Amino acid sequence: MGIVCALRTEARHLQPTLRRPAKPLLALSSLSDGTLLAVSGMGPDAAAAGARALLQAGASALASFGLAGGLDPTLAAGDICLPREVMATHLPAIATTRRWRDRVGAALIALLPQGHVIDGSLISSSDLVSSVAAKTALFGATGAHAVDMESFAVAEVASTHRLPFIALRVVVDRATDELPPAIAAAADVAGEIRPWRLLAALARSPAELAPLMRLGRRYRAASQSLSAIARVGAWSQLAFS
């Protein structure tokens, strides 16, 4: 099977053994159980390219793994979204593969008995949903619990090829959190945060320091959940057993 991550910071939780990248911004890796991993960069086009690269490398099931923004106000940083379906605006929802999702969900609950795993809807947006107002509107319009930028694109590739698909996403920013503009200003083309860009953005807007510090605390909670998901392991076995 193959896993698509947008960012290297997400992929590091899976502890891959890196191979030579197939092309710029698209690094293919192999996990210890034979699972393939594509680090695609942010956004739907990049994620779809990563999914297709995994298929060309031999993957016959696909998963989307990484961070998401919370839309449901009851969700906290670190909550795990294992959705029944993934959505995109003005397009039919795509269901995730039930048996695979149930096996992963059972493994997560056994590993994290106190963890919060939700199985509602995940929506993908082509743009970063950063404001509380935008999150509130999207939640009201769709009922989706969380939002990312890549999962629907991966699901489309899987659906086109009639392959199993699941999404595993961890909430980092809550529905009530504003993402400071400094985050977008500091990101490079691959979606990685560059410290010097972040410092320059903060120099221009020092008021963003407090929300950035809050986001850092949220990220630490989300990172712990990503690491816990990675410990489930045996991804290919869970996909096909």
PLY file of the C-alpha trace (Angstrom):
ply
format ascii 1.0
element vertex 241
property float x
property float y
property float z
element edge 240
property int vertex1
property int vertex2
end_header
0.00 0.00 0.00
0.99 3.65 -0.22
0.66 6.64 2.13
0.59 10.27 0.99
1.91 12.96 3.35
2.04 16.60 2.35
4.98 17.50 4.59
8.22 15.95 5.73
7.32 16.95 9.30
4.29 14.65 9.03
6.17 11.85 7.32
8.94 11.77 9.94
6.47 10.26 12.41
6.33 7.16 10.21
10.15 6.87 10.36
10.77 6.05 6.71
13.99 4.86 5.16
14.38 7.46 2.45
15.06 6.59 -1.15
16.13 8.99 -3.84
13.25 11.38 -4.67
11.44 10.62 -7.92
11.33 14.35 -8.71
11.60 17.68 -6.84
9.14 17.98 -3.93
8.08 14.33 -4.29
10.21 12.04 -2.14
9.33 8.33 -2.16
10.18 6.26 0.91
9.72 2.69 2.09
8.63 1.65 5.59
9.83 -1.51 7.32
6.70 -3.50 6.37
7.02 -2.59 2.68
4.51 0.26 2.80
5.40 3.04 0.36
5.33 6.70 1.36
5.12 9.80 -0.83
5.95 13.24 0.56
4.11 15.33 -1.97
4.04 18.95 -0.82
0.89 20.84 0.06
-2.33 21.07 -1.93
-4.57 18.82 -4.01
-2.49 18.83 -7.19
0.65 17.80 -5.31
-1.24 15.12 -3.37
-2.74 13.65 -6.54
0.74 13.53 -8.10
2.02 11.75 -4.99
-0.82 9.22 -5.15
-0.15 8.50 -8.83
3.57 8.06 -8.12
2.71 5.48 -5.46
0.54 3.57 -7.92
3.36 3.57 -10.45
5.66 2.20 -7.73
3.27 -0.70 -7.10
0.84 0.47 -4.40
-2.62 -1.11 -4.58
-4.23 0.80 -1.68
-3.86 4.45 -0.65
-3.99 6.41 2.60
-3.76 10.11 3.39
-1.84 10.85 6.60
-1.10 14.10 8.39
-2.57 17.16 10.07
-5.96 18.83 9.73
-7.78 21.88 11.01
-10.71 21.41 13.35
-14.14 22.57 12.20
-16.25 20.94 14.91
-15.89 23.18 17.99
-15.81 20.14 20.28
-12.55 18.85 18.81
-9.21 19.51 20.49
-5.65 19.45 19.20
-4.50 15.84 19.02
-7.92 14.36 18.25
-7.74 11.78 15.46
-10.04 11.95 12.45
-10.60 8.56 10.77
-13.46 9.63 8.51
-16.21 7.58 6.92
-16.04 9.89 3.90
-13.99 12.71 2.46
-15.60 15.69 0.80
-14.85 18.63 -1.45
-17.04 21.61 -2.24
-19.47 20.99 -5.14
-18.28 17.40 -5.65
-19.78 14.07 -4.52
-18.28 12.71 -1.31
-16.03 9.64 -1.54
-16.47 6.92 1.07
-13.42 5.46 2.76
-12.98 1.68 2.80
-15.03 0.45 5.73
-13.23 -2.80 6.63
-9.82 -1.17 6.49
-11.04 1.86 8.47
-12.59 -0.39 11.12
-9.38 -2.40 11.53
-7.29 0.76 11.91
-9.85 2.24 14.30
-9.78 -0.87 16.50
-5.97 -0.81 16.53
-5.97 2.87 17.54
-8.48 2.34 20.33
-6.44 -0.58 21.68
-3.27 1.51 21.58
-4.87 4.75 22.84
-7.77 3.80 25.12
-8.02 7.42 26.31
-7.58 8.91 22.85
-10.34 10.65 20.92
-10.94 9.01 17.53
-13.80 10.39 15.43
-15.26 8.84 12.29
-17.28 11.69 10.81
-16.56 13.59 7.61
-13.35 15.26 6.46
-13.46 18.01 3.84
-10.56 19.10 1.63
-10.08 22.70 0.55
-7.82 23.97 -2.20
-6.92 26.92 0.05
-5.80 27.11 3.66
-8.85 27.62 5.93
-7.29 29.88 8.52
-9.94 32.15 10.05
-12.53 31.27 12.69
-15.23 32.77 10.47
-14.25 30.57 7.52
-14.12 27.46 9.72
-17.54 28.24 11.20
-19.06 28.77 7.76
-17.55 25.56 6.39
-18.75 23.53 9.38
-22.26 24.98 9.05
-22.42 24.33 5.31
-21.00 20.80 5.28
-21.05 19.32 8.78
-17.48 18.11 8.23
-15.53 17.67 11.44
-12.12 18.68 10.07
-10.47 20.17 6.99
-7.27 19.49 5.10
-5.98 20.20 1.59
-4.99 16.78 0.26
-7.21 13.86 1.27
-9.93 14.30 -1.36
-7.35 14.38 -4.15
-5.85 11.11 -2.91
-9.34 9.62 -2.58
-10.12 10.59 -6.19
-7.04 8.74 -7.45
-7.99 5.68 -5.40
-11.61 5.83 -6.57
-10.60 6.17 -10.22
-8.50 3.01 -9.94
-11.04 1.25 -7.66
-8.53 0.85 -4.86
-9.03 0.83 -1.07
-8.60 4.23 0.61
-8.59 5.69 4.11
-7.62 9.03 5.62
-5.84 9.47 8.97
-5.73 13.07 10.06
-4.92 14.70 13.41
-6.41 18.01 14.49
-3.80 20.70 15.08
-5.67 24.04 15.08
-9.09 24.12 16.75
-12.23 25.63 15.27
-11.74 28.62 17.55
-8.10 29.19 16.55
-7.09 31.81 14.01
-4.06 30.73 11.99
-1.69 33.72 11.98
-0.73 35.01 8.51
2.93 34.59 9.49
2.50 30.84 9.00
1.63 31.22 5.32
4.35 33.84 4.85
6.97 31.53 6.34
6.11 28.45 4.26
8.16 27.46 1.23
6.80 25.84 -1.94
6.81 22.44 -0.23
4.83 23.77 2.73
7.79 23.63 5.12
8.20 26.48 7.61
11.45 28.39 7.14
12.61 30.01 10.42
14.13 33.07 8.79
10.87 33.77 6.94
8.95 33.33 10.18
11.21 35.78 12.00
10.81 38.30 9.19
7.01 37.94 9.31
7.01 38.40 13.08
9.18 41.49 12.75
6.48 42.95 10.53
3.59 41.79 12.75
4.80 41.19 16.33
1.20 40.78 17.55
1.18 37.37 15.88
3.67 35.98 18.39
1.00 34.97 20.93
-1.15 32.98 18.46
2.01 31.38 17.06
2.99 30.22 20.55
-0.50 28.81 21.05
-0.26 27.00 17.72
3.07 25.57 18.83
1.37 24.02 21.87
-1.36 22.63 19.62
1.26 21.15 17.30
2.97 19.34 20.17
-0.33 17.64 21.06
-0.98 16.77 17.41
2.55 15.46 17.00
2.05 13.04 19.89
-1.06 11.65 18.16
0.75 11.32 14.83
3.47 9.34 16.59
0.84 7.15 18.24
-0.79 6.43 14.88
2.61 5.51 13.46
3.07 2.94 16.24
0.05 1.02 14.92
2.31 -0.11 12.04
1.71 -3.11 9.78
-0.13 -0.85 7.35
-0.11 -3.27 4.45
-1.42 -6.06 6.67
-4.26 -3.85 7.94
-5.15 -2.83 4.38
-5.40 -6.32 2.94
-6.11 -8.74 5.80
0 1
1 2
2 3
3 4
4 5
5 6
6 7
7 8
8 9
9 10
10 11
11 12
12 13
13 14
14 15
15 16
16 17
17 18
18 19
19 20
20 21
21 22
22 23
23 24
24 25
25 26
26 27
27 28
28 29
29 30
30 31
31 32
32 33
33 34
34 35
35 36
36 37
37 38
38 39
39 40
40 41
41 42
42 43
43 44
44 45
45 46
46 47
47 48
48 49
49 50
50 51
51 52
52 53
53 54
54 55
55 56
56 57
57 58
58 59
59 60
60 61
61 62
62 63
63 64
64 65
65 66
66 67
67 68
68 69
69 70
70 71
71 72
72 73
73 74
74 75
75 76
76 77
77 78
78 79
79 80
80 81
81 82
82 83
83 84
84 85
85 86
86 87
87 88
88 89
89 90
90 91
91 92
92 93
93 94
94 95
95 96
96 97
97 98
98 99
99 100
100 101
101 102
102 103
103 104
104 105
105 106
106 107
107 108
108 109
109 110
110 111
111 112
112 113
113 114
114 115
115 116
116 117
117 118
118 119
119 120
120 121
121 122
122 123
123 124
124 125
125 126
126 127
127 128
128 129
129 130
130 131
131 132
132 133
133 134
134 135
135 136
136 137
137 138
138 139
139 140
140 141
141 142
142 143
143 144
144 145
145 146
146 147
147 148
148 149
149 150
150 151
151 152
152 153
153 154
154 155
155 156
156 157
157 158
158 159
159 160
160 161
161 162
162 163
163 164
164 165
165 166
166 167
167 168
168 169
169 170
170 171
171 172
172 173
173 174
174 175
175 176
176 177
177 178
178 179
179 180
180 181
181 182
182 183
183 184
184 185
185 186
186 187
187 188
188 189
189 190
190 191
191 192
192 193
193 194
194 195
195 196
196 197
197 198
198 199
199 200
200 201
201 202
202 203
203 204
204 205
205 206
206 207
207 208
208 209
209 210
210 211
211 212
212 213
213 214
214 215
215 216
216 217
217 218
218 219
219 220
220 221
221 222
222 223
223 224
224 225
225 226
226 227
227 228
228 229
229 230
230 231
231 232
232 233
233 234
234 235
235 236
236 237
237 238
238 239
239 240
